Amino acid sequence: MTRDLARLATVADELVRSPDRRRLRLLRRYLRGVTAEIVNHHRVEDDDVWPGRWGTGGSARAWRWR
């Protein structure tokens, strides 16, 4: 994902200098997908990972800030 974000910065810079409607449309579609991946990743953590960790003896507050 970090590699994708670096490429995103490059593409955004190119599009500022030379706007291209097709590339902007494709970039919007790509960003919707990346956003969905991030949201789903955190949803899984919130729903499945963290409650399991809290159930092993750690408090929610202690695990949240690690």
N, C-alpha and C positions, 0 to 999 in steps of 0.2 A: 504494500500500500504506500510506503514512503517513496518508492520509486515512481509510482503513479502520480503522487503529489508533486514531485520534482518535475515530471513531464508536464503536468498541468500548468505549473508556473511558466514553463517555456512556451507552451501553446498560448496561454493567456497573453504573454508579452508579444508574441507574434501577431495575435489577433488585434491587439491595441494598435500596433504599427501598421497592420494591413488587414482591415476587416474583410471577412469572407463569410457571407450568410450561410453557406452550406456547412462550413467548419464550425460556426457558432451553433447551428442547430444540432450538429453531432456532439459538440461539447456539452450542450445542455442535456442531451439524452444520457451521455456518459456520466455526468454529475448526478443525475437522478439515480443511476445505478449505484454509484459510490455512496451516496447518501443512504440509500436503502441498506447497503452492506453494513455501514457503520451503525445505523439504528438497530438492525437485527442483531449485530454482534453485542451491542450493549443490552439489548432486551434479553438475550440468552444469559449474559452475565447476571443481570438483575433478577431474572426469574429462576435460574438454575444454579449458577456457580456460587454467588454470594450467600444465598440462603443455606446452601450446603456447608459452606465454610463457617457460617455463624453457628450452625448446629453442632460443630465439632469442639465447642468450648470457647471460641472467641466471641467477643461482642461485635455487634454490627458496627459500632463506632470505631473499634480498633481495626477491623478489616477494611473499612471504607477508605481509610487514609494511608494505607500501605502502598 
